[in-house]
Amino acid sequence: MCTVAGFVVAELYSPEVQVPRFPAFPSIAKREITENTCTQNESYRCRKAFRGKSPQEAYVIVRNFEYLIALNREGHFGKAAKSCNVSQPTLSAGIRQLEKDLDAEIVRHGQRYDGLTKEGMLVLAWAQQMHDDCKGLKRDLSALQHDIEGQFRLGVLPGTSAVAPILSVALAEKMPLLEQSIITGSAPSLFSGLSDGELDIALGYLDDLHDKSLDTHLLYRERIFLFQASRQTRPRSIKWDHVVKLRLCLLNSSIPEIAQAQLSLCAGAIYTDSVDVLAAHVASGRYSTVLPQSLAARLKQIPHLRALAITGPGSQASVGFVAAKHRLKSDPLTALLELVHSPEVVAPIQALLGVHRSLRPKAAQDKGGTPS
């Protein structure tokens, strides 16, 4: 099984599993509104809706805007109401009230939802902008109220580096005043940085941690794969003793210690700190590499690339946060640990861990044997 922050993400070779849905309004792509569409008269109507309204009435208008966003996203009154946790009559009444406040027909009326009118598209653009502004305001207020600012230093291994942007972007959204640094290094250097106070937290392989003075928090589990570019038929899995007989180009600190030990018998391997150098060797068709599934996206552009699951000890990895004792209770780290359970983090990690599926050999090709 593959899990992310306590959620089951996917069976190793099963179809995609849906991320748990949250009662929120995910952002949608802003509609392009041409200059001649956004007339002064129509813009006046949007502003007019709030004129002379009490705070309570203004809140209702904002809520009705959210109903409109949900209706456009779902394309169905019933589904939109469910996503907003209200009844369908409540949502329909909110849309009608919005049309009354704006003195404009927003939805094409009929027996079923048939899209938005020209005016409705304009109102939707304004509604989405206001929704995004409100989210940004709440985020900035939260950062100020918690006084979360200053520096935040995250250490990652080359093998866990693909997840770092997902975490840093989510953290920046929640705490915009925080100045982040992401440092890449080996496991010993990261763990030493934590002990010396040079890092706030690290993302590494928990099975490699032997220092009891550090706290951990599991983020996800993944498999180790052999990646190679070949037109020939390939099995879906391969053992370590077959892997070490191949010509390998390996990324330093990209797999757990136990997996590295399995490769100790490999002669003539090329080691590099550069993913670009690694990819170039694999693309030549002369070299294979061993990487965690989260790094498959860095190689997927290579023609005829195949991902073979490695079996045996060291073929799985537990990835998680590591921090000095009691540091996980600090404000930035507490916020980060809360974020890893949110759809903004779970869904991208799930997608990242699923990239290798498109590179798997067909089941019919699994006839055993050793790849050349």
N, C-alpha and C positions, 0 to 999 in steps of 0.2 A: 504494500500500500504506500501511497505517497501523500503526505499531509502537509498542510501549511497552517501554522499558528493554531493547531488544534482542529482544523477542518480537514476532512478527508478530501484530498484534491483529485486523485485519480488512481485507478488500478494501473499497474505498470503498462499493460497493453490494451486497456479497455477504451471505449469511446469517451469523449469528453464528459465530465461530470459538471453539472451546473453549480455555480457559486451560490450560496444562500442569499436570497434577496432581502434587502433591508428596506424599511419604510422611508425611503428618501427620494429625492428628485434628482437623479443623475443628470449632469449637464448634457445638453444636446448641441449638435453643431449649429452655429448661428446661421440663419437663412440669409442669403445675399439679397439685399434690398437695393434696387437701382435707384438712382437719384430722382428719376421722374416718378417712382412709385411713392416715395416718402414726401408727399406734398405738405405744404405748410398747414393746410386745413386738417389733414389727418394727424399730424403731430400735435396740433392744438387740441384735438379730441382726446389724445392720450393724457395730456397734461390736465385737461379740464376735468377728468374723472376724479382727481384728488382735490380740486378746488372747493374750499368750504366744507371739507369733510372733517369729522372728528377723528381722533386717533383710532377709535374702535371701528369706525366706518372705513378708514384707510386700511386697517388690517384686513377687513373683509375683502377689499379690492385686491390686495396683495395675494390673499388666499385664492381668490378667483383667478388671478393670473396663474397661480400654480395649477389650478384645475385645467386651464387652457394648455399649459405646457404638457401636462400628463395626457390630455386628450390627443394632442398632436403626436406625442410619442407612441401611445398605445394604438391609436387609430380606431378606438372602440370605447363607447361611453362606459360600459360595464367594467372593462379592464382598467380604464383610467380611474374610475371611482375606487376600485379595489386597491390600486397602487397608492391612492391618497388616503386610504382607510376611512372612506365615507361611503354613504349609499349612493346609488346612481341618481335618484331624484335630487339629492343634495348637490351633486356635481352639476347636473343639468340646470338646476335653479341658479347656481353660481354663474354659469356661462350666460344664462339669460339676463341676470342682473348686470353682468359685465357689459353686455350689448346695450342695456338700457342706460348705464352710466356713461358709456362712450357714444351713445346715439349712433350706432353703426352695427350692421349685420356682420358678425364675426365668423359664424359657422354656416355652411350651406345646409339649410334645413330640409329634412326629408325623413323617410321612415328609418333610415340608417345614417350613420356618420359618413359624410361624403367629402370631407376635407374642409379647408378654410377658404374664406373669400379673400379677395385682394386686400381688403381692409384687415381681415383676420390675420393675414401673414405679417402685416405691419405691427399689429398689436402683439403678436407672438414674439417678434424681434424685441420689442420694448419689454415685454414680460420676462423674456429670458435674460435680458441685460439687467433688469431690476433684481431678478433672482440671484444672478451671479454677484451683483454688487452687495446684496444682503449677506450672502455667504462670506464674501471678503470682509465685510464689516464685522461680522461675528468672529471671524478668524483673528482679525487684528485686535479686537477688544479682548478676546481670550488671551492673546499673547501679552497684552498690557496688564490685564488683571493678574496673571500668574507671574508677571515680571520675568518671563522666559526670554532672555536675550544673552548676548555674549557668544562664546565659541563652543562648538560641538564637534568633537573629533572622533570619526568613525574609522576603524581599521578593518580592512578586508583582505582575504587571500585572493590570489589570481583566480582560484577555483570558485569563489563566491562573489566575484566582482560584478557579475551580470545582474545581481539582485540589488546592488548598491544604489543605482539611480532610482529604482522604484521606492526605496526607503527614503532617500534624500528629498525627492520631489514631494512625497506625502508629508514629510516632516516640515518642509518649507511652507507648504500650504497651511499647516496648522500653526506654525510658529515663524512668521515672516521676519521677525527681528533676530532670529538665530543665525549666526555665521557658521557655516558648516565646512569642515575639511574632511576629505576622504583619502586615507593613506593606504596604499597597497604594500604588503610585505609577507614574509614567511610566518608560519605559526609561532616559532620561538620569538621573533621580533615583535609580533603583535602582543603576545602574552607578556613579554617583558615591558612593552609600552604601557600596558594596563597596570602592571605592578608598580611602575615608576611614576604613574600619573600623567604620562604623555598622551594617553588615549582615554577617551571616556567609555568606549565600548568597541567590541570587535565582532565581526561576523566570521565564524570559523567552523571547523569540524569538531563537534563536541567529543567524539571518541578519541581525539588527539590530546585532550586536556587532562593533565595529570596534577595540576596545581589546585589544591583544595582551598586556597585563599581566594579563588575566583568563583563568582556565581554564574549560572548559565540559564538560558531560556530557549527551548527548542522552537525553531521557526518552521522547518520543513525537512522531509527526508527525500532522497533521490538515489538514482542508480548510476553506476559507472558504466560507460560505453566505450567500445572501440569504434573510431571513426576512420573510414578510408574511402577513397574515390576509386571506383572500379565499375566497369560495365559487366563484369562477370557475375554469375549467380553466387549469392552469399547466403550462409545460414543466418538465422535470427539471433543466435547466441554463440559464444565462444568461451573456452576455458583459458585461465591464465597461462597454463603451460604452452598453449598454442600462441597466445599473444606475444610472449617473450621471444618467439622465433621470428617475429616480423621485424622489418626495419621501422623503427619508431622515431618520431620527433615529439618530444614531451614538453609541456609547459610546467615550469617550476612551481611548486606549491599549489598544484591544481587538483590534487586528489589526496585522500586521507593517508596517514602514515602506513596503515596496514596494506593499502593498495600499492603504495610506493614500494613496500617490501616485496610484494609479489613481482615487481619489475626489476628487482635487484639482479636477476640472472640474465637480463637483456644486455647483449653485447653490441657496442657500436651505436648506441642511441644518441640522438642530438637533443640537447636541452636548451631551452630558450626562455627568456622573460617576456617575449613579444608574441602576442596573438597573431599579428600580421605575418611574422616569420613562420610561425607554426602553420598558419593557413596556407602559405605559399608552398611549404613542403608537402602538405596533404594534397593540395591541388595538383602537384606534379604527378600524382599517382604512384610514386615510388615509396612514399612513407605513409604510415598510419599513425594515429595518435590515440591516447586514452584520456578521456575527459568526463566530468559529470554531465548529466543531461541538461543542466541549466546553461551550459555553454554551447549547446548545439546551435543556437541562433547566431553565434559568431562565425560559424562555418557553413551555414546552410546554403550560401550562394555558390559553393563549390559544385561544379557539375558532377553528376553521378555519385554524390556522396551517400554513403550508407552508414547506418548506426547499428552495431551489433552489441547486444547485451552481454556483458561479461558475467560469468557465473563463478562462484567460489568465494572464499573469504576475501573481504575488502571490496566486494562488488556493490555495497550500499553505503550511504553516508548520511549522517545526521548533522544538519546544519543549524546553527543557532547563535544567539547572542552570548557573548562572554564579557563580564565586567568585574571589577574589583568588588569585594564583599560589601554589601549594602549600597553600592552605587546604583543598582537597578531601581532604587527608590527615589532617586533625584528627579526633579521635574521634567527635564528633557527626556530622560530614559523612561520614565513612567508614561509620558505622552507617546513615545515611540512604541512601547509595548502595547498600548491601547490601539495604536494605529494598525498594528499587524493583524488585528482581528477585523479590520474594516474592509469593505469591498474595494476601496481604492488601492489596497495593498494585496489582498487575497487574490483578486481577479488577475492582475498583471503577473503575479508569481505563478499562478496556475497556468496562464498562457505560456509563460517562459518554460515551464517544466514540460509542456506538451509539444514543443517544437520538434523534438526528436521523432515523434510519431510519423511524420511525413517522410522521414529518412529510413524507416525500418524496412528491411527486405520483406517481400511478400511471404506469407505463411507457407505457400507451396514450394518456396525455395529452400525450406529448412530440411535439408537432407543429410545434415551432419557434415563431418569433414573439417578440414583446416583451410581457411582462406590463404591464398598465396600473397 
